[in-house]
Amino acid sequence: LDHPEIMQQCVRDVEEGKDLIDEECKKLGCRMLPSVTNFVFVQLPAAWDAQKIVKALEARDVWIKGPFKGVPVDGLIRITVGPREQMAAFMKHFKEVTERDS
């Protein structure tokens, strides 16, 4: 790499984004699984309709993957992580659609 400082900043941004997702998910009763990647899996409360949440986010042009079927990812959603500011914008939409679903 010619510019390791760029890669290091990207890693810091993703770690800060994951911290925000984890904090906000806990407040909502969700659980973010540990991750060493630029994405996280989130387990939603059993009473929530994950498919409905994913579709509601898509209607807002917010794209995540899931819910998945089969062990070990059954019912999980996958969120690609970016900088804290992007994740704050994502969590705003996520909170709004989950408030309607829960």
Residue frames as a rotation matrix with the C-alpha (Angstrom) as fourth column:
LEU 1
0.573 0.820 0.000 0.00
0.820 -0.573 0.000 0.00
0.000 0.000 -1.000 0.00
ASP 2
-0.266 -0.665 0.697 1.29
0.642 -0.662 -0.387 3.40
0.719 0.345 0.603 -0.93
HIS 3
-0.452 0.209 0.867 -0.86
-0.491 -0.870 -0.045 5.19
0.745 -0.446 0.496 1.67
PRO 4
-0.579 0.209 -0.789 -1.39
0.560 0.805 -0.198 3.07
0.593 -0.556 -0.582 4.80
GLU 5
-0.951 0.226 -0.208 -2.84
0.019 -0.633 -0.774 6.10
-0.307 -0.740 0.598 6.59
ILE 6
-0.459 0.826 -0.328 -5.88
-0.834 -0.272 0.480 5.93
0.307 0.494 0.814 4.29
MET 7
-0.178 0.348 -0.920 -6.45
0.032 0.937 0.348 2.27
0.984 0.032 -0.178 5.14
GLN 8
-0.786 -0.168 -0.596 -5.98
0.575 0.156 -0.803 2.97
0.228 -0.973 -0.026 8.85
GLN 9
-0.851 0.522 -0.052 -8.54
-0.479 -0.813 -0.330 5.79
-0.215 -0.256 0.943 8.70
CYS 10
-0.227 0.775 -0.590 -11.01
-0.658 0.324 0.679 3.52
0.718 0.542 0.437 6.92
VAL 11
-0.373 0.028 -0.928 -10.57
0.471 0.867 -0.163 0.88
0.799 -0.498 -0.336 9.64
ARG 12
-0.952 0.023 -0.305 -11.13
0.261 -0.461 -0.848 3.54
-0.160 -0.887 0.433 12.35
ASP 13
-0.638 0.756 -0.150 -14.25
-0.761 -0.587 0.276 4.78
0.120 0.290 0.949 10.56
VAL 14
-0.111 0.587 -0.802 -15.70
-0.254 0.764 0.593 1.26
0.961 0.269 0.064 10.38
GLU 15
-0.605 -0.159 -0.780 -14.90
0.635 0.494 -0.594 0.56
0.479 -0.855 -0.198 14.04
GLU 16
-0.947 0.288 -0.142 -16.61
-0.145 -0.777 -0.612 3.80
-0.286 -0.559 0.778 15.09
GLY 17
-0.388 0.833 -0.394 -19.60
-0.794 -0.085 0.602 2.91
0.467 0.547 0.694 12.90
LYS 18
-0.229 0.256 -0.939 -19.83
0.220 0.953 0.207 -0.52
0.948 -0.159 -0.274 14.53
ASP 19
-0.900 -0.120 -0.419 -19.69
0.432 -0.122 -0.893 1.06
0.056 -0.985 0.162 17.99
LEU 20
-0.741 0.668 -0.071 -22.65
-0.658 -0.743 -0.122 3.28
-0.134 -0.044 0.990 17.11
ILE 21
-0.159 0.696 -0.700 -24.67
-0.546 0.529 0.650 0.38
0.822 0.486 0.296 15.69
ASP 22
-0.488 -0.097 -0.867 -23.97
0.494 0.789 -0.366 -1.70
0.719 -0.607 -0.337 18.80
GLU 23
-0.977 0.101 -0.185 -25.00
0.098 -0.558 -0.824 1.13
-0.187 -0.824 0.535 21.16
GLU 24
-0.535 0.815 -0.224 -28.21
-0.844 -0.523 0.118 1.88
-0.021 0.252 0.968 19.29
CYS 25
-0.243 0.429 -0.870 -29.15
-0.288 0.825 0.487 -1.77
0.926 0.369 -0.077 18.79
LYS 26
-0.796 -0.089 -0.598 -28.90
0.500 0.460 -0.734 -2.40
0.341 -0.884 -0.321 22.52
LYS 27
-0.863 0.492 -0.117 -31.35
-0.341 -0.737 -0.584 0.47
-0.373 -0.464 0.804 23.14
LEU 28
-0.221 0.802 -0.554 -33.80
-0.948 -0.043 0.316 -1.13
0.229 0.595 0.770 20.71
GLY 29
0.357 0.335 0.872 -33.50
-0.637 0.770 -0.035 -4.64
-0.683 -0.543 0.488 22.14
CYS 30
0.912 -0.162 -0.378 -31.47
-0.244 0.527 -0.814 -5.96
0.331 0.834 0.441 19.19
ARG 31
0.585 -0.772 0.248 -28.12
-0.031 0.284 0.958 -7.72
-0.811 -0.568 0.142 19.43
MET 32
0.675 -0.496 -0.547 -25.18
-0.702 -0.201 -0.683 -6.98
0.229 0.845 -0.484 17.16
LEU 33
0.916 -0.398 0.049 -22.93
0.373 0.891 0.260 -9.99
-0.147 -0.220 0.964 16.80
PRO 34
0.296 -0.889 -0.351 -19.16
-0.117 -0.398 0.910 -9.45
-0.948 -0.228 -0.221 17.12
SER 35
0.908 0.004 0.419 -17.44
0.412 0.176 -0.894 -8.72
-0.077 0.984 0.158 13.80
VAL 36
0.014 -0.941 -0.337 -13.93
0.280 -0.320 0.905 -8.10
-0.960 -0.107 0.259 12.51
THR 37
-0.430 -0.052 0.901 -15.23
0.899 0.068 0.433 -7.11
-0.084 0.996 0.017 9.06
ASN 38
-0.990 0.122 -0.076 -16.89
-0.131 -0.983 0.127 -4.07
-0.060 0.135 0.989 7.49
PHE 39
-0.184 0.977 -0.104 -20.33
-0.452 0.010 0.892 -5.58
0.873 0.212 0.439 8.08
VAL 40
-0.857 0.007 0.515 -22.29
-0.490 0.297 -0.820 -6.80
-0.158 -0.955 -0.251 11.08
PHE 41
-0.478 0.771 -0.421 -25.06
0.317 0.598 0.736 -9.29
0.819 0.218 -0.530 11.66
VAL 42
-0.767 0.327 0.552 -27.90
-0.629 -0.550 -0.549 -8.12
0.125 -0.768 0.628 13.88
GLN 43
-0.729 0.577 -0.367 -30.38
0.594 0.801 0.079 -10.33
0.340 -0.160 -0.927 15.69
LEU 44
-0.544 0.638 0.546 -33.78
-0.473 -0.770 0.429 -8.69
0.693 -0.025 0.720 15.95
PRO 45
-0.615 0.437 0.657 -36.30
-0.616 0.253 -0.746 -9.33
-0.492 -0.863 0.114 18.73
ALA 46
-0.882 0.225 0.414 -38.38
0.339 0.914 0.225 -12.42
-0.328 0.339 -0.882 17.95
ALA 47
0.022 0.990 -0.142 -41.61
0.583 -0.128 -0.803 -10.42
-0.812 -0.065 -0.579 17.75
TRP 48
-0.015 -0.082 -0.997 -40.29
-0.526 -0.847 0.078 -8.20
-0.850 0.525 -0.030 14.93
ASP 49
0.773 0.292 0.564 -40.96
0.343 0.555 -0.758 -9.05
-0.534 0.779 0.329 11.29
ALA 50
-0.148 -0.966 -0.212 -37.46
0.208 -0.240 0.948 -8.87
-0.967 0.096 0.236 9.79
GLN 51
-0.466 0.004 0.885 -38.71
0.874 0.160 0.460 -9.12
-0.140 0.987 -0.078 6.20
LYS 52
0.608 0.769 0.198 -41.11
0.778 -0.626 0.042 -6.23
0.157 0.129 -0.979 6.74
ILE 53
0.609 -0.474 -0.636 -38.30
0.150 -0.718 0.679 -4.12
-0.779 -0.509 -0.366 8.22
VAL 54
-0.477 -0.817 0.324 -35.98
0.456 0.085 0.886 -4.86
-0.752 0.570 0.332 5.29
LYS 55
-0.178 0.502 0.846 -38.73
0.966 -0.074 0.248 -3.93
0.187 0.862 -0.471 2.81
ALA 56
0.823 0.498 -0.274 -39.54
0.554 -0.810 0.192 -0.72
-0.127 -0.310 -0.942 4.70
LEU 57
0.166 -0.855 -0.491 -35.88
0.110 -0.479 0.871 0.27
-0.980 -0.199 0.015 4.59
GLU 58
-0.565 -0.342 0.751 -35.72
0.728 0.221 0.649 -0.52
-0.388 0.913 0.124 0.86
ALA 59
0.391 0.806 0.444 -38.68
0.907 -0.419 -0.037 1.81
0.156 0.418 -0.895 0.31
ARG 60
0.893 -0.159 -0.421 -36.44
0.034 -0.909 0.416 4.54
-0.448 -0.385 -0.806 1.77
ASP 61
0.741 -0.656 -0.142 -33.53
-0.173 0.019 -0.985 3.53
0.648 0.755 -0.099 -0.47
VAL 62
0.053 -0.692 0.720 -31.72
-0.992 0.044 0.115 2.05
-0.111 -0.721 -0.684 2.51
TRP 63
0.559 0.127 -0.819 -30.34
-0.524 0.820 -0.230 -1.35
0.643 0.558 0.525 1.54
ILE 64
-0.222 -0.578 0.785 -29.37
-0.910 0.412 0.046 -4.16
-0.350 -0.705 -0.618 3.90
LYS 65
-0.480 0.019 -0.877 -29.30
-0.498 0.817 0.290 -7.91
0.722 0.577 -0.383 3.43
GLY 66
-0.986 0.160 -0.048 -31.52
0.144 0.669 -0.730 -10.49
-0.085 -0.726 -0.682 5.02
PRO 67
0.282 -0.246 0.927 -33.28
-0.855 0.374 0.359 -11.84
-0.435 -0.894 -0.105 6.77
PHE 68
-0.488 -0.582 -0.650 -31.29
-0.786 0.616 0.039 -15.00
0.378 0.530 -0.759 6.17
LYS 69
0.721 0.682 0.125 -32.54
-0.685 0.671 0.283 -18.55
0.109 -0.290 0.951 6.51
GLY 70
0.711 -0.393 -0.583 -30.65
0.222 0.912 -0.345 -21.49
0.668 0.116 0.735 7.92
VAL 71
0.851 -0.474 -0.227 -28.07
0.262 0.008 0.965 -22.09
-0.455 -0.881 0.131 10.58
PRO 72
-0.365 -0.105 -0.925 -26.04
0.930 -0.096 -0.356 -20.13
-0.052 -0.990 0.132 11.70
VAL 73
-0.993 -0.114 -0.020 -27.58
0.111 -0.987 0.118 -16.93
-0.033 0.115 0.993 10.30
ASP 74
-0.383 0.921 0.063 -31.29
0.816 0.306 0.490 -17.73
0.432 0.239 -0.870 10.57
GLY 75
0.560 0.798 -0.222 -33.32
0.821 -0.499 0.275 -14.54
0.109 -0.337 -0.935 10.97
LEU 76
-0.057 -0.664 -0.745 -30.30
0.617 -0.610 0.496 -12.23
-0.785 -0.432 0.445 11.05
ILE 77
0.968 0.180 0.173 -29.95
0.248 -0.616 -0.748 -9.06
-0.028 0.767 -0.641 9.03
ARG 78
0.051 -0.997 0.063 -26.60
0.962 0.066 0.266 -7.88
-0.269 0.047 0.962 7.63
ILE 79
0.955 0.203 -0.217 -25.58
0.175 -0.975 -0.139 -4.23
-0.240 0.095 -0.966 7.72
THR 80
0.199 -0.903 0.380 -22.56
0.838 -0.045 -0.544 -2.93
0.508 0.427 0.748 5.82
VAL 81
0.564 -0.034 -0.825 -20.72
0.688 -0.534 0.492 -0.50
-0.457 -0.845 -0.278 8.08
GLY 82
0.232 -0.487 0.842 -19.42
0.599 -0.611 -0.518 2.93
0.767 0.624 0.150 7.16
PRO 83
-0.776 -0.564 0.282 -18.33
0.185 -0.630 -0.754 6.00
0.603 -0.533 0.593 9.08
ARG 84
-0.751 0.437 -0.495 -20.22
0.561 0.027 -0.828 7.03
-0.348 -0.899 -0.265 12.21
GLU 85
-0.641 0.520 -0.564 -22.12
-0.507 -0.839 -0.198 9.78
-0.576 0.159 0.802 10.36
GLN 86
-0.545 0.427 -0.722 -23.45
-0.628 0.362 0.689 7.31
0.555 0.828 0.071 7.79
MET 87
-0.694 0.258 -0.672 -24.39
0.458 0.879 -0.135 4.84
0.556 -0.402 -0.728 10.49
ALA 88
-0.792 0.453 -0.409 -26.21
0.152 -0.503 -0.851 7.56
-0.591 -0.736 0.329 12.43
ALA 89
-0.490 0.621 -0.612 -28.29
-0.863 -0.445 0.240 8.29
-0.123 0.645 0.754 9.30
PHE 90
-0.566 0.255 -0.784 -28.93
-0.191 0.885 0.426 4.55
0.802 0.391 -0.452 8.87
MET 91
-0.825 0.210 -0.525 -29.97
0.556 0.469 -0.686 4.14
0.102 -0.858 -0.504 12.50
LYS 92
-0.731 0.617 -0.290 -32.43
-0.464 -0.762 -0.451 7.04
-0.499 -0.196 0.844 12.18
HIS 93
-0.248 0.635 -0.731 -34.24
-0.863 0.198 0.465 5.15
0.440 0.747 0.499 9.43
PHE 94
-0.615 -0.044 -0.787 -33.89
0.110 0.984 -0.141 1.82
0.781 -0.173 -0.601 11.24
LYS 95
-0.934 0.275 -0.226 -35.46
0.204 -0.108 -0.973 3.25
-0.292 -0.955 0.045 14.42
GLU 96
-0.515 0.775 -0.367 -38.34
-0.789 -0.596 -0.152 4.78
-0.337 0.211 0.918 12.46
VAL 97
-0.163 0.485 -0.859 -39.24
-0.698 0.559 0.448 1.58
0.698 0.672 0.247 10.64
THR 98
-0.687 -0.091 -0.721 -38.84
0.314 0.858 -0.407 -0.62
0.655 -0.506 -0.561 13.72
GLU 99
-0.900 0.436 0.003 -41.05
-0.225 -0.459 -0.859 1.69
-0.374 -0.774 0.511 15.78
ARG 100
-0.193 0.854 -0.483 -43.81
-0.980 -0.145 0.136 1.04
0.046 0.499 0.865 13.25
ASP 101
-0.111 0.081 -0.990 -43.20
-0.400 0.909 0.119 -2.71
0.910 0.409 -0.069 13.30
SER 102
-0.820 -0.332 -0.466 -42.80
0.230 0.554 -0.800 -3.34
0.524 -0.763 -0.378 17.02
